[in-house]
Amino acid sequence: MTKFDEATQAIRVDDTTYDVCLDDGYSIGGPLNGGYLVATVLRAVVDASPHAHPVSTSAQFLRAPRPGPARVIVERLKSGRTVTTARASLVQDGQPFIEALVTTATLDAAAVPDWSGGPPVTMPGRDACVRLPMPKPESNMTLSAQMEMLFDPPTIGWLSGEPTGRPEARAYFRMAEPQDPDPYVLALAVDALPPVVFSAGARGWAPTVELTWHLRALPAPGWLTLLGSGRLISDGWFDEDVEVWDSAGRLVAQSRQIARVGRG
């Protein structure tokens, strides 16, 4: 079991209840990363389902949970031969922190697309990409140590005061500990990029309010490519779309979230 598998582990208590322990190694300056939290919820949902893969997830973030013990409560809404739909709540101290609707199915790892478009942006090679500087220990940015990311240089121009002026973020991604990507790693990956509003000139914590993501295929081993963009920044809100492409050049995940613009 990898560190990530352990950090997202859900232990069955009964048919609807799972114990989890939220790991402080996935913190972004204090709050836990939303993709990590969703991955933890999905462990419970999939265990409670007759189907193996979370193909569609919509999560509402009600408040930020703290690291430590919590529970996931799963309510099956409908189950059929090809899909099961469930409601899942991440609860801590009797309060719900995330409410999610999840559809599970069983994907064929050998499936060949009937049609597929290409990536919307061509990434430079990994040797032309750059890493973010290691965060200072007092920043409590522990998430950075859990993954390896190589960024398309223009999309991190905000670090040197030269943002592109467009909401965008692009990087190659893999876990820091050797691990082939799976649906739970993809749940983390869709929320792993710096907020796209940084490249548009905004700074500060940008809390996710709602995140929807779709598992489109089971990923091949190797690096993932994350392509993030936004369409509108207005009235203190922004949207962020992310596509995840695997090492075989297949689209394996898509997400959209709406979030608040941070204050730097």
MARROFI-370684 format. One line per field, with one value per atom (N, C-alpha, C): residue in three letters; y, z, x. Coordinates in Angstrom, 2 decimals. Atoms other than C-alpha are relative to their C-alpha. Layout:
N
residu [ALA|...]
py [Y|...]
pz [Z|...]
px [X|...]
***
This chain:
264
residu [MET|MET|MET|THR|THR|THR|LYS|LYS|LYS|PHE|PHE|PHE|ASP|ASP|ASP|GLU|GLU|GLU|ALA|ALA|ALA|THR|THR|THR|GLN|GLN|GLN|ALA|ALA|ALA|ILE|ILE|ILE|ARG|ARG|ARG|VAL|VAL|VAL|ASP|ASP|ASP|ASP|ASP|ASP|THR|THR|THR|THR|THR|THR|TYR|TYR|TYR|ASP|ASP|ASP|VAL|VAL|VAL|CYS|CYS|CYS|LEU|LEU|LEU|ASP|ASP|ASP|ASP|ASP|ASP|GLY|GLY|GLY|TYR|TYR|TYR|SER|SER|SER|ILE|ILE|ILE|GLY|GLY|GLY|GLY|GLY|GLY|PRO|PRO|PRO|LEU|LEU|LEU|ASN|ASN|ASN|GLY|GLY|GLY|GLY|GLY|GLY|TYR|TYR|TYR|LEU|LEU|LEU|VAL|VAL|VAL|ALA|ALA|ALA|THR|THR|THR|VAL|VAL|VAL|LEU|LEU|LEU|ARG|ARG|ARG|ALA|ALA|ALA|VAL|VAL|VAL|VAL|VAL|VAL|ASP|ASP|ASP|ALA|ALA|ALA|SER|SER|SER|PRO|PRO|PRO|HIS|HIS|HIS|ALA|ALA|ALA|HIS|HIS|HIS|PRO|PRO|PRO|VAL|VAL|VAL|SER|SER|SER|THR|THR|THR|SER|SER|SER|ALA|ALA|ALA|GLN|GLN|GLN|PHE|PHE|PHE|LEU|LEU|LEU|ARG|ARG|ARG|ALA|ALA|ALA|PRO|PRO|PRO|ARG|ARG|ARG|PRO|PRO|PRO|GLY|GLY|GLY|PRO|PRO|PRO|ALA|ALA|ALA|ARG|ARG|ARG|VAL|VAL|VAL|ILE|ILE|ILE|VAL|VAL|VAL|GLU|GLU|GLU|ARG|ARG|ARG|LEU|LEU|LEU|LYS|LYS|LYS|SER|SER|SER|GLY|GLY|GLY|ARG|ARG|ARG|THR|THR|THR|VAL|VAL|VAL|THR|THR|THR|THR|THR|THR|ALA|ALA|ALA|ARG|ARG|ARG|ALA|ALA|ALA|SER|SER|SER|LEU|LEU|LEU|VAL|VAL|VAL|GLN|GLN|GLN|ASP|ASP|ASP|GLY|GLY|GLY|GLN|GLN|GLN|PRO|PRO|PRO|PHE|PHE|PHE|ILE|ILE|ILE|GLU|GLU|GLU|ALA|ALA|ALA|LEU|LEU|LEU|VAL|VAL|VAL|THR|THR|THR|THR|THR|THR|ALA|ALA|ALA|THR|THR|THR|LEU|LEU|LEU|ASP|ASP|ASP|ALA|ALA|ALA|ALA|ALA|ALA|ALA|ALA|ALA|VAL|VAL|VAL|PRO|PRO|PRO|ASP|ASP|ASP|TRP|TRP|TRP|SER|SER|SER|GLY|GLY|GLY|GLY|GLY|GLY|PRO|PRO|PRO|PRO|PRO|PRO|VAL|VAL|VAL|THR|THR|THR|MET|MET|MET|PRO|PRO|PRO|GLY|GLY|GLY|ARG|ARG|ARG|ASP|ASP|ASP|ALA|ALA|ALA|CYS|CYS|CYS|VAL|VAL|VAL|ARG|ARG|ARG|LEU|LEU|LEU|PRO|PRO|PRO|MET|MET|MET|PRO|PRO|PRO|LYS|LYS|LYS|PRO|PRO|PRO|GLU|GLU|GLU|SER|SER|SER|ASN|ASN|ASN|MET|MET|MET|THR|THR|THR|LEU|LEU|LEU|SER|SER|SER|ALA|ALA|ALA|GLN|GLN|GLN|MET|MET|MET|GLU|GLU|GLU|MET|MET|MET|LEU|LEU|LEU|PHE|PHE|PHE|ASP|ASP|ASP|PRO|PRO|PRO|PRO|PRO|PRO|THR|THR|THR|ILE|ILE|ILE|GLY|GLY|GLY|TRP|TRP|TRP|LEU|LEU|LEU|SER|SER|SER|GLY|GLY|GLY|GLU|GLU|GLU|PRO|PRO|PRO|THR|THR|THR|GLY|GLY|GLY|ARG|ARG|ARG|PRO|PRO|PRO|GLU|GLU|GLU|ALA|ALA|ALA|ARG|ARG|ARG|ALA|ALA|ALA|TYR|TYR|TYR|PHE|PHE|PHE|ARG|ARG|ARG|MET|MET|MET|ALA|ALA|ALA|GLU|GLU|GLU|PRO|PRO|PRO|GLN|GLN|GLN|ASP|ASP|ASP|PRO|PRO|PRO|ASP|ASP|ASP|PRO|PRO|PRO|TYR|TYR|TYR|VAL|VAL|VAL|LEU|LEU|LEU|ALA|ALA|ALA|LEU|LEU|LEU|ALA|ALA|ALA|VAL|VAL|VAL|ASP|ASP|ASP|ALA|ALA|ALA|LEU|LEU|LEU|PRO|PRO|PRO|PRO|PRO|PRO|VAL|VAL|VAL|VAL|VAL|VAL|PHE|PHE|PHE|SER|SER|SER|ALA|ALA|ALA|GLY|GLY|GLY|ALA|ALA|ALA|ARG|ARG|ARG|GLY|GLY|GLY|TRP|TRP|TRP|ALA|ALA|ALA|PRO|PRO|PRO|THR|THR|THR|VAL|VAL|VAL|GLU|GLU|GLU|LEU|LEU|LEU|THR|THR|THR|TRP|TRP|TRP|HIS|HIS|HIS|LEU|LEU|LEU|ARG|ARG|ARG|ALA|ALA|ALA|LEU|LEU|LEU|PRO|PRO|PRO|ALA|ALA|ALA|PRO|PRO|PRO|GLY|GLY|GLY|TRP|TRP|TRP|LEU|LEU|LEU|THR|THR|THR|LEU|LEU|LEU|LEU|LEU|LEU|GLY|GLY|GLY|SER|SER|SER|GLY|GLY|GLY|ARG|ARG|ARG|LEU|LEU|LEU|ILE|ILE|ILE|SER|SER|SER|ASP|ASP|ASP|GLY|GLY|GLY|TRP|TRP|TRP|PHE|PHE|PHE|ASP|ASP|ASP|GLU|GLU|GLU|ASP|ASP|ASP|VAL|VAL|VAL|GLU|GLU|GLU|VAL|VAL|VAL|TRP|TRP|TRP|ASP|ASP|ASP|SER|SER|SER|ALA|ALA|ALA|GLY|GLY|GLY|ARG|ARG|ARG|LEU|LEU|LEU|VAL|VAL|VAL|ALA|ALA|ALA|GLN|GLN|GLN|SER|SER|SER|ARG|ARG|ARG|GLN|GLN|GLN|ILE|ILE|ILE|ALA|ALA|ALA|ARG|ARG|ARG|VAL|VAL|VAL|GLY|GLY|GLY|ARG|ARG|ARG|GLY|GLY|GLY]
py [-1.20|0.00|1.25|-1.25|3.42|0.96|-1.01|6.46|0.63|-0.60|7.91|-0.96|0.99|4.69|-0.01|0.00|4.74|1.28|-1.29|8.45|0.13|-0.06|7.86|-1.24|1.27|4.53|0.24|-0.03|4.02|-1.37|1.27|1.31|-0.18|0.23|-0.18|-0.25|0.20|0.12|-0.85|0.78|-1.12|0.28|-0.10|-1.10|1.43|-1.39|2.71|0.91|-0.84|3.97|-0.46|0.29|4.19|0.97|-0.84|5.48|0.38|-0.49|7.63|0.84|-0.88|9.56|0.99|-1.02|12.82|0.38|-0.09|13.20|1.45|-1.38|16.55|0.16|-0.09|15.73|0.54|-0.50|17.09|1.40|-1.34|20.62|1.05|-1.17|23.87|1.20|-1.13|26.41|-0.14|0.25|24.80|-0.87|0.84|23.60|-1.18|1.18|20.13|0.14|-0.07|19.83|-0.68|0.53|19.27|-1.31|1.25|16.56|-1.17|1.05|14.60|-0.42|0.32|14.84|-0.79|0.73|13.70|-1.43|1.36|10.73|-0.86|0.74|9.71|-0.41|0.31|9.91|-1.12|0.99|7.87|-1.40|1.33|5.03|-0.69|0.58|4.51|-0.31|0.19|4.94|-1.23|1.15|2.40|-1.31|1.22|-0.10|-0.42|0.29|0.17|-0.31|0.18|-0.22|-1.36|1.22|-3.35|0.30|-0.40|-1.36|0.56|-0.21|-0.68|1.42|-1.27|2.86|1.20|-1.20|6.36|0.84|-0.64|7.69|1.44|-1.37|10.88|0.39|-0.47|12.86|1.49|-1.41|16.16|0.26|-0.21|17.46|1.46|-1.33|20.47|0.08|-0.20|21.78|0.98|-0.82|23.07|0.78|-0.62|23.86|-0.83|0.69|22.85|-0.89|0.89|19.74|0.11|0.01|19.45|-1.41|1.34|16.57|-0.79|0.87|13.60|-0.87|0.95|11.10|0.68|-0.45|11.53|-1.24|1.11|9.38|0.38|-0.15|8.90|-0.83|0.66|8.07|-0.14|0.27|6.43|-0.46|0.39|6.23|-0.37|0.43|4.19|0.51|-0.56|5.98|-0.89|0.89|3.61|-0.89|0.91|0.54|-0.85|0.81|-1.21|-0.84|0.91|-3.54|0.73|-0.71|-0.85|1.14|-1.13|2.04|-0.06|-0.21|2.77|1.45|-1.39|6.24|0.06|-0.09|7.14|1.44|-1.27|10.14|-0.32|0.23|10.44|1.30|-1.16|12.78|-0.26|0.03|13.46|0.76|-0.54|14.05|-0.02|-0.10|15.22|0.70|-0.54|15.85|0.25|-0.09|15.28|1.02|-1.02|18.03|-0.47|0.33|17.46|1.06|-0.90|18.96|-0.07|0.16|17.57|-0.83|0.79|16.37|-0.31|0.40|14.39|-0.94|0.99|12.58|-0.71|0.78|9.77|-1.10|1.11|7.46|-0.92|0.99|4.27|-0.93|0.97|1.87|-0.83|0.79|-0.67|0.23|-0.32|0.56|-1.15|1.00|-1.68|0.61|-0.54|-1.05|-0.11|0.21|-2.30|0.73|-0.68|-0.05|0.93|-0.88|1.79|1.06|-1.05|5.20|-0.12|-0.11|5.44|1.30|-1.29|9.05|0.75|-0.82|11.34|1.19|-1.19|14.90|0.02|-0.12|15.97|1.02|-1.01|18.10|1.41|-1.36|21.78|0.82|-0.70|22.86|-1.04|0.88|21.28|0.38|-0.24|20.96|-0.13|0.26|21.38|-1.31|1.20|18.36|0.24|-0.14|17.65|0.69|-0.63|18.79|1.51|-1.45|22.27|0.60|-0.46|22.48|0.19|-0.39|23.73|-0.38|0.27|22.94|1.30|-1.13|25.37|-0.08|0.04|26.39|-0.75|0.69|24.27|1.02|-0.96|26.01|0.02|-0.11|27.27|-0.86|0.88|24.92|0.68|-0.69|27.58|0.26|-0.25|27.88|-1.12|1.14|24.47|-0.46|0.49|23.59|-1.43|1.38|19.88|-0.77|0.70|18.86|-0.14|-0.01|19.75|-1.22|1.14|16.88|-1.32|1.25|14.29|-0.27|0.16|14.86|0.72|-0.61|15.80|0.66|-0.73|18.49|0.82|-0.76|20.04|0.92|-1.00|23.28|0.58|-0.78|24.87|1.42|-1.24|27.99|1.22|-1.22|30.75|-0.01|0.05|29.51|0.21|-0.37|30.16|1.30|-1.33|33.63|0.86|-0.75|34.92|-0.05|0.10|33.74|1.16|-1.09|36.45|1.32|-1.23|39.07|0.20|-0.11|38.31|-1.00|0.90|36.55|0.24|-0.14|35.90|0.89|-0.75|37.72|-0.87|0.94|34.62|-1.05|1.06|32.05|-1.34|1.22|29.00|-0.60|0.73|26.37|-1.32|1.24|23.42|-0.65|0.70|20.75|-1.49|1.45|17.17|-0.38|0.38|15.27|-1.48|1.38|12.09|0.07|0.05|11.02|-0.05|0.00|11.57|-1.41|1.41|7.96|-0.79|0.75|5.54|-0.67|0.53|4.67|0.23|-0.17|4.01|0.77|-0.74|6.44|-0.90|0.73|5.11|1.05|-1.01|6.78|0.90|-0.83|8.02|1.01|-0.95|9.58|1.07|-0.98|11.24|0.99|-0.92|12.70|1.06|-0.98|14.37|0.88|-0.73|15.37|1.13|-1.05|17.33|1.25|-1.17|19.65|0.33|-0.15|19.67|1.25|-1.19|22.69|1.22|-1.28|26.16|0.59|-0.58|28.08|0.77|-0.65|29.30|1.52|-1.46|32.82|0.60|-0.53|33.14|0.54|-0.42|33.38|1.22|-1.20|36.09|1.18|-1.10|38.17|-0.03|0.09|37.09|-0.81|0.78|35.67|-0.37|0.38|34.07|-1.30|1.25|30.99|0.15|-0.05|30.23|-1.22|1.20|27.89|-0.48|0.62|25.47|-0.07|0.10|25.66|-1.27|1.22|22.88|-0.53|0.66|20.37|-1.20|1.15|17.99|-0.57|0.60|15.51|-1.34|1.23|12.59|-0.83|0.99|9.50|-0.51|0.35|8.93|-1.30|1.25|6.00|-0.32|0.40|4.02|0.36|-0.54|5.67|-1.03|0.81|4.04|0.42|-0.39|3.98|1.18|-1.10|7.02|1.36|-1.39|10.78|0.31|-0.59|12.55|1.43|-1.39|15.85|0.71|-0.77|18.44|1.32|-1.22|21.24|0.75|-0.77|23.89|1.34|-1.28|26.92|0.52|-0.60|29.31|0.81|-0.75|31.14|1.35|-1.26|33.88|0.21|-0.45|35.76|1.24|-1.10|38.01|-0.03|-0.14|39.30|-0.90|0.81|37.35|-1.50|1.41|34.01|-0.30|0.44|32.03|-1.48|1.42|28.71|-0.54|0.65|26.20|-1.35|1.27|23.40|-0.67|0.76|20.67|-1.25|1.27|17.92|-0.74|0.85|15.01|-1.01|0.91|13.10|-0.94|0.95|9.93|-0.15|0.17|8.74|-0.62|0.59|6.92|0.99|-1.03|10.19|-0.07|0.12|9.40|0.97|-0.82|11.75|-0.93|0.92|10.05|0.66|-0.68|12.73|1.42|-1.39|16.02|0.53|-0.59|18.42|1.44|-1.42|21.75|0.33|-0.45|23.64|1.49|-1.41|26.97|0.34|-0.33|28.76|1.51|-1.41|32.06|0.52|-0.65|34.45|0.37|-0.27|34.64|1.45|-1.31|37.76|-0.15|0.17|37.92|0.94]
pz [0.00|0.00|0.00|0.04|-0.97|1.08|-0.98|1.30|-0.39|0.45|-0.84|0.23|-0.25|-0.65|1.49|-1.44|3.13|0.43|-0.39|3.37|-0.43|0.48|1.45|0.39|-0.37|3.06|0.71|-0.64|4.05|0.58|-0.70|6.63|0.28|-0.14|6.55|1.46|-1.33|9.82|-0.11|0.32|8.43|-1.46|1.42|5.11|-0.52|0.45|5.00|0.61|-0.76|7.27|-0.14|0.15|6.75|0.86|-0.74|9.04|-0.91|0.74|7.45|0.95|-0.78|8.82|-0.97|0.94|6.99|0.34|-0.16|6.49|-0.18|0.11|7.17|-1.03|1.08|4.42|-1.30|1.23|1.86|0.22|-0.38|3.24|-0.99|0.79|1.25|0.93|-0.93|3.87|1.14|-1.07|6.37|-0.47|0.51|4.49|-0.81|0.77|2.96|-1.44|1.43|-0.82|-0.31|0.32|-2.27|-0.76|0.74|-4.69|0.90|-0.97|-1.84|0.78|-0.77|0.15|-0.86|0.89|-2.85|-0.20|0.16|-3.38|1.21|-1.22|0.24|0.03|0.08|-0.18|-1.01|1.06|-3.39|0.41|-0.49|-1.64|0.66|-0.67|0.51|-0.98|0.95|-2.33|-0.87|0.87|-4.57|0.78|-0.80|-1.74|0.23|-0.26|-1.15|-1.28|1.28|-4.88|-0.61|0.75|-7.04|-1.21|1.16|-9.70|0.47|-0.43|-9.66|-0.15|0.33|-10.93|0.18|-0.17|-10.01|-1.29|1.32|-13.46|0.03|-0.09|-12.34|1.46|-1.38|-9.12|0.02|-0.22|-8.08|1.50|-1.44|-4.70|0.37|-0.59|-2.72|1.27|-1.15|-0.22|0.95|-0.93|2.75|0.95|-0.89|5.02|-0.05|0.09|5.44|1.22|-1.14|7.60|0.47|-0.53|9.81|-0.14|0.00|9.66|1.23|-1.11|11.82|-0.36|0.26|12.19|-0.57|0.58|10.11|-0.48|0.54|8.60|-1.35|1.25|5.17|0.12|-0.02|5.10|-1.44|1.38|1.86|-0.04|0.20|0.77|-1.46|1.38|-2.34|-0.45|0.53|-4.44|-1.06|1.05|-7.39|-0.46|0.48|-8.58|-1.12|1.14|-11.92|-0.52|0.55|-14.16|-0.42|0.52|-15.56|0.88|-0.85|-13.06|1.35|-1.33|-9.40|0.38|-0.45|-8.02|1.51|-1.45|-4.40|0.45|-0.68|-2.10|1.10|-1.02|0.15|0.76|-0.86|3.09|0.78|-0.87|4.70|1.27|-1.27|8.37|1.03|-1.08|11.24|1.19|-1.21|14.80|-0.23|0.23|13.59|-1.04|1.00|10.93|-1.38|1.36|7.16|-0.54|0.58|5.37|-1.52|1.45|1.84|-0.24|0.47|0.15|-1.47|1.37|-3.06|-0.57|0.77|-5.69|-0.91|0.73|-7.29|-0.80|0.83|-10.19|-0.25|0.24|-10.38|-1.14|1.08|-13.30|-0.06|0.17|-14.47|-1.42|1.29|-17.28|-0.49|0.65|-19.73|-0.27|0.16|-19.52|-1.43|1.38|-23.10|-1.02|0.92|-24.57|-0.94|1.01|-27.79|-0.36|0.30|-28.39|-1.41|1.33|-31.26|-0.67|0.50|-31.62|1.17|-1.04|-29.65|-0.63|0.41|-30.15|0.67|-0.60|-29.27|1.12|-1.06|-26.38|-0.56|0.50|-26.67|-0.09|-0.02|-26.05|-0.14|0.10|-27.02|1.06|-1.06|-24.04|-0.54|0.31|-24.37|0.66|-0.63|-23.47|1.47|-1.44|-19.80|0.29|-0.24|-20.15|-0.16|0.15|-21.08|1.06|-1.04|-18.09|1.31|-1.23|-14.60|1.22|-1.28|-10.97|0.74|-0.91|-8.48|1.11|-1.13|-5.69|1.18|-1.18|-2.56|0.99|-0.94|-0.10|1.31|-1.31|3.22|1.00|-0.97|6.14|0.73|-0.76|7.94|-0.83|0.84|4.93|0.13|-0.16|5.77|-1.34|1.33|2.06|-0.17|0.00|2.67|-1.26|1.22|-0.52|-1.00|1.01|-2.62|0.09|-0.18|-1.14|-0.46|0.36|-2.20|-1.49|1.44|-5.94|-0.68|0.82|-8.66|-1.18|1.09|-11.12|-0.76|0.90|-14.10|-0.81|0.53|-15.30|-1.33|1.20|-18.70|0.44|-0.61|-17.96|-0.05|-0.01|-19.14|1.04|-0.90|-16.84|1.46|-1.37|-13.71|0.01|0.03|-14.76|1.18|-1.16|-11.80|1.15|-1.06|-9.55|-0.03|0.17|-10.95|-0.33|0.27|-11.32|-1.46|1.43|-15.00|-0.40|0.41|-15.26|-1.45|1.41|-18.77|-0.18|0.12|-18.01|-0.37|0.33|-18.91|1.11|-1.00|-16.46|-0.60|0.58|-17.27|0.93|-0.73|-15.69|-0.72|0.72|-17.31|0.62|-0.59|-15.93|-0.28|-0.09|-16.05|1.47|-1.39|-12.92|0.22|-0.49|-11.06|1.52|-1.44|-7.43|0.33|-0.41|-5.55|0.31|-0.24|-4.36|-1.25|1.21|-7.32|0.12|-0.02|-8.11|-1.36|1.25|-11.32|0.28|-0.23|-11.71|-0.06|-0.03|-10.90|0.20|-0.15|-10.45|1.22|-1.20|-6.95|-0.19|0.36|-8.18|-0.93|0.90|-10.93|0.77|-0.82|-8.28|0.63|-0.51|-6.75|-1.12|1.11|-10.13|-0.53|0.56|-11.29|0.87|-0.89|-8.29|0.46|-0.43|-8.15|-0.53|0.57|-10.32|0.91|-0.64|-8.82|-0.63|0.59|-9.29|-1.28|1.29|-12.89|0.11|-0.14|-11.61|0.35|-0.26|-10.49|-1.29|1.28|-14.15|-0.56|0.40|-14.59|0.91|-0.86|-11.81|1.42|-1.37|-8.67|0.86|-0.94|-5.56|1.20|-1.22|-2.27|-0.14|-0.03|-1.23|-0.78|0.85|-3.75|0.31|-0.44|-1.99|-1.04|0.89|-4.15|0.69|-0.50|-3.69|-0.53|0.60|-6.10|-1.03|0.96|-8.11|-0.59|0.72|-10.74|-0.87|0.90|-12.46|-0.52|0.68|-14.85|-0.30|0.38|-15.20|-1.39|1.38|-18.96|-0.45|0.34|-19.13|1.12|-1.00|-16.91|-0.52|0.51|-17.17|-0.14|0.18|-18.50|1.03|-0.90|-16.25|-0.57|0.44|-16.37|0.35|-0.26|-16.28|-0.52|0.48|-16.58|-0.45|0.45|-18.40|0.42|-0.50|-16.73|-0.76|0.77|-18.85|0.63|-0.70|-16.88|-0.66|0.58|-18.12|0.68|-0.52|-17.13|-1.07|0.97|-18.97|0.51|-0.53|-16.61|1.43|-1.36|-13.56|0.24|-0.17|-12.18|1.40|-1.26|-8.91|1.10|-1.04|-6.78|-0.25|0.34|-8.58|-1.25|1.25|-11.19|-0.21|0.34|-13.00|-0.44|0.42|-13.72|-0.62|0.70|-16.28|-0.10|0.11|-16.24|-0.83|0.72|-18.75|0.44|-0.36|-17.77|-1.11|1.08|-20.51|0.53|-0.52|-19.81|-0.93|0.76|-21.13|-1.36|1.30|-23.99|-0.90|0.79|-25.21|0.03|-0.11|-24.02|1.04|-0.97|-22.30|1.07|-1.05|-18.93|1.07|-0.99|-16.80|-0.46|0.25|-17.13|1.27|-1.19|-14.38|-0.26|-0.07|-13.77|1.44|-1.34|-10.52|-0.02|-0.22|-9.34|1.37|-1.21|-6.69|0.23|-0.36|-4.92|-0.33|0.27|-6.01|1.33|-1.25|-3.22|0.11|-0.27|-1.65|0.48|-0.32|-1.66|1.09]
px [0.85|0.00|0.89|-0.77|1.40|-0.49|0.40|1.29|-1.34|1.26|-1.50|-1.16|1.05|-3.52|-0.36|0.26|-3.13|-0.71|0.58|-4.01|-1.45|1.38|-7.27|-0.81|0.65|-8.17|-1.33|1.32|-11.82|-0.29|0.22|-12.55|-1.49|1.44|-16.04|-0.38|0.57|-17.97|-1.27|1.20|-21.29|-0.34|0.35|-23.17|0.00|0.08|-23.37|1.06|-0.90|-20.59|1.45|-1.42|-16.82|0.80|-0.95|-14.08|1.15|-1.16|-11.38|0.85|-0.87|-8.42|0.64|-0.47|-7.72|1.44|-1.44|-3.98|0.47|-0.47|-2.28|1.11|-0.99|0.23|-0.57|0.65|-2.29|-0.57|0.43|-2.56|0.51|-0.41|-2.46|-0.07|-0.03|-1.45|-0.99|0.97|-3.82|-1.14|1.10|-6.93|0.52|-0.37|-6.77|-0.46|0.32|-6.74|-1.33|1.32|-10.21|0.05|-0.11|-9.10|0.36|-0.33|-7.55|-1.24|1.21|-10.79|-0.98|0.91|-12.83|0.49|-0.54|-10.49|-0.33|0.32|-11.08|-1.46|1.42|-14.85|-0.25|0.23|-14.64|0.44|-0.39|-12.81|-1.20|1.16|-15.90|-1.12|1.10|-18.39|0.23|-0.29|-16.66|-0.07|0.07|-16.33|-1.46|1.40|-20.08|-0.78|0.69|-20.89|0.34|-0.33|-21.13|0.89|-0.81|-19.20|1.33|-1.38|-15.47|0.54|-0.64|-14.98|-0.96|0.83|-16.28|0.01|-0.04|-17.24|-0.49|0.48|-18.99|-0.17|0.05|-18.61|-0.30|0.30|-20.16|0.03|-0.22|-18.98|-0.20|0.19|-20.17|0.86|-0.87|-17.59|-0.68|0.78|-19.58|0.89|-0.98|-16.63|1.27|-1.29|-12.99|0.20|-0.25|-12.44|1.45|-1.37|-9.37|0.57|-0.60|-6.88|-0.44|0.39|-7.85|-1.18|1.09|-10.69|-1.24|1.26|-13.85|-0.74|0.78|-16.57|-0.59|0.74|-18.08|-1.27|1.30|-21.79|-0.48|0.39|-22.94|-1.45|1.41|-26.58|-0.20|0.23|-27.31|-1.36|1.24|-29.93|-0.63|0.51|-30.23|1.14|-1.03|-28.35|-0.56|0.41|-28.56|1.14|-0.99|-26.64|1.27|-1.18|-24.34|0.46|-0.41|-24.37|-0.70|0.59|-25.00|0.23|-0.11|-25.69|-0.18|0.04|-25.03|0.23|-0.31|-25.00|1.01|-1.02|-21.95|0.26|-0.28|-21.29|1.28|-1.17|-17.93|-0.37|0.51|-18.79|1.13|-0.98|-16.61|-0.67|0.65|-17.84|-1.49|1.43|-21.40|-0.42|0.32|-21.19|0.42|-0.43|-21.18|0.97|-0.99|-18.17|0.00|0.14|-18.62|-1.25|1.14|-21.80|0.25|-0.33|-21.28|-1.05|0.75|-23.31|0.99|-1.00|-21.32|-0.69|0.45|-22.10|1.19|-1.05|-20.05|-0.42|0.19|-19.66|1.27|-1.22|-17.11|0.51|-0.58|-14.87|0.87|-0.83|-13.05|1.38|-1.35|-9.30|0.50|-0.45|-8.91|-0.87|0.91|-11.63|0.77|-0.60|-10.70|-1.04|0.98|-12.36|-0.57|0.60|-14.83|0.42|-0.51|-13.66|0.61|-0.61|-11.38|0.69|-0.74|-10.21|1.37|-1.32|-6.69|0.01|-0.12|-5.45|-0.18|0.21|-6.45|1.28|-1.29|-2.83|1.10|-1.16|0.47|1.01|-0.97|2.79|1.43|-1.41|6.57|0.43|-0.52|8.67|0.30|-0.24|9.30|1.33|-1.30|12.91|-0.05|0.16|11.63|-0.92|0.90|9.28|0.76|-0.69|10.11|-0.83|0.65|9.31|-0.24|0.19|7.87|1.05|-0.92|10.26|-0.64|0.51|9.94|-0.55|0.58|7.60|0.78|-0.63|8.95|-0.77|0.68|8.19|-1.15|1.05|6.15|-1.25|1.17|3.81|-1.04|0.90|2.26|-0.58|0.40|2.12|0.49|-0.50|2.56|-0.38|0.45|0.71|1.14|-1.06|3.77|0.90|-0.90|5.78|-0.61|0.68|3.17|-0.01|0.10|3.46|1.14|-1.03|5.90|-0.69|0.64|4.87|1.04|-0.86|6.67|-0.88|0.92|5.07|0.46|-0.22|4.77|0.40|-0.51|6.90|-0.91|0.80|4.52|-1.12|1.15|1.74|0.37|-0.40|3.81|0.79|-0.62|4.99|-0.41|0.46|2.97|1.00|-1.00|5.82|0.99|-0.96|8.08|-0.68|0.73|5.35|-0.33|0.30|4.73|-1.09|1.08|1.35|-0.37|0.37|0.08|-1.23|1.25|-3.18|-1.18|1.07|-5.20|-0.09|0.12|-6.63|0.43|-0.52|-4.50|1.06|-1.04|-2.25|0.21|-0.30|-0.47|1.23|-1.13|1.83|-0.06|-0.08|3.03|-0.10|0.31|2.01|0.26|-0.02|2.86|0.16|-0.17|2.87|1.49|-1.41|6.15|0.48|-0.31|6.09|-0.39|0.35|6.21|-1.36|1.36|2.60|-0.62|0.73|0.73|-1.29|1.24|-2.18|-1.22|1.27|-5.66|-1.09|1.06|-9.08|0.17|-0.15|-8.17|1.12|-1.05|-4.93|-0.56|0.62|-6.99|-0.86|0.80|-9.33|0.88|-0.96|-6.28|0.52|-0.62|-4.83|-0.88|0.86|-7.88|-0.04|-0.01|-7.43|1.43|-1.38|-3.62|0.69|-0.63|-2.79|-0.18|0.29|-2.34|-1.26|1.21|-5.60|0.31|-0.27|-5.84|-0.06|0.06|-6.63|1.36|-1.33|-3.00|0.62|-0.57|-2.01|-0.71|0.73|-4.65|0.32|-0.44|-3.04|-0.51|0.51|-4.95|0.96|-0.81|-3.27|-0.86|0.70|-4.29|-0.77|0.75|-6.22|-1.29|1.18|-8.97|-0.86|0.74|-11.44|-1.01|0.98|-13.40|-1.35|1.37|-17.17|-0.67|0.56|-18.18|0.97|-0.89|-16.15|-0.73|0.55|-17.48|1.12|-0.99|-15.21|-0.50|0.39|-15.60|1.23|-1.01|-13.44|-0.36|0.32|-13.26|0.65|-0.69|-10.81|0.96|-0.99|-8.47|1.39|-1.26|-5.04|1.11|-1.20|-1.89|1.05|-1.09|1.20|0.80|-0.86|3.47|-0.56|0.38|3.18|-1.39|1.25|-0.16|0.27|-0.08|-0.62|-1.27|1.13|-2.86|-0.09|0.23|-4.34|-1.16|1.03|-6.23|-0.26|0.38|-8.15|-1.26|1.23|-10.93|-0.69|0.78|-13.70|-0.45|0.53|-14.84|0.49|-0.33|-13.55|-0.86|0.95|-16.27|-0.61|0.74|-17.72|0.54|-0.62|-15.25|-0.07|0.11|-15.88|0.81|-0.61|-13.99|-0.30|0.15|-14.37|1.35|-1.24|-11.62|-0.33|0.15|-11.70|1.37|-1.25|-9.04|-0.24|-0.05|-8.35|1.25|-1.13|-6.10|0.22|-0.38|-4.28|1.08|-0.97|-2.31|1.20|-1.23|1.05|-0.22|0.34|-0.68|-0.73|0.66|-2.21|-1.51|1.46|-5.75|-0.54|0.71|-8.16|-0.58|0.43|-8.71|-0.87|0.85|-10.42|-0.27|0.40|-12.27|-0.64|0.63|-13.29|-0.38|0.32|-14.94|-0.30|0.32|-15.04|-0.32|0.21|-16.33|0.57|-0.74|-14.33|-0.01|-0.10|-13.85|1.39|-1.30|-11.09|0.62|-0.69|-8.53|0.44|-0.55|-7.17|1.44|-1.41|-3.38|0.46]
***
